Amino acid sequence: MEQNKSGSWTFLTNHSHVLLCLLRNPSVRIRDIAREVNITERAVQRIIADLDEAGYIERIRDGRNNTYKVFTDLHLRHTIEKHRKISDLVTMVFGETQY
């Protein structure tokens, strides 16, 4: 992650970063998400549990690994952006895609 000169904060939350990682690679390892988002593996586990509990993702057990399905037709949670869907966030970050 590239640090900006005014500090280490970003406009998107760690939850959105983890969600985008899961969408880009549904079988990504927690270790790899942690490295990319620049947070601990435990923090990734908590975020995945939050997303799962809220219904934004489905965790599918695949042997010893997990695969994740992201529900892009659901709305964002905050009152400022709740009129937008996950798919709008994805389009903003990745452009027009097949996600």
Buried (B, 14 or more C-beta within 10 A) or exposed (E): EEEEEEEEEBEEEBBBBBBBBBBBBBEBEBEEBBEBBEBEBEBBBBBBEEBEEEEBBEBEEEEEEBBBEBBBEBEBEEEEEEEBBBBBBBBEBEEEEEB
